[in-house]
């Protein structure tokens, strides 16, 4: 038997919608989708930036000076 999800409930104050009550699973899925969209946007931004290559020693000195 599958559990039926509760439909979203809209909270109204002074005749205007002010909040929405969601099923927790639906809310968590929505957050995951938003994170994935943020990741995709960051990836697209990285792909548009020109590639820069440098020597490994330079990189390591920048990240961990004196090590």
NORVEN-V598875 format. One line per field, one symbol per residue. psi: psi as a letter, one per 30 degrees, with the letter a starting at -180 (. if undefined). Layout:
psi: ???
This chain:
psi: kkkkkklkkkkkkhgkkflkjlkeeeeeeeeeeeeeeeeeeeeeeeffkkkkklkeeeeeeeeikg.
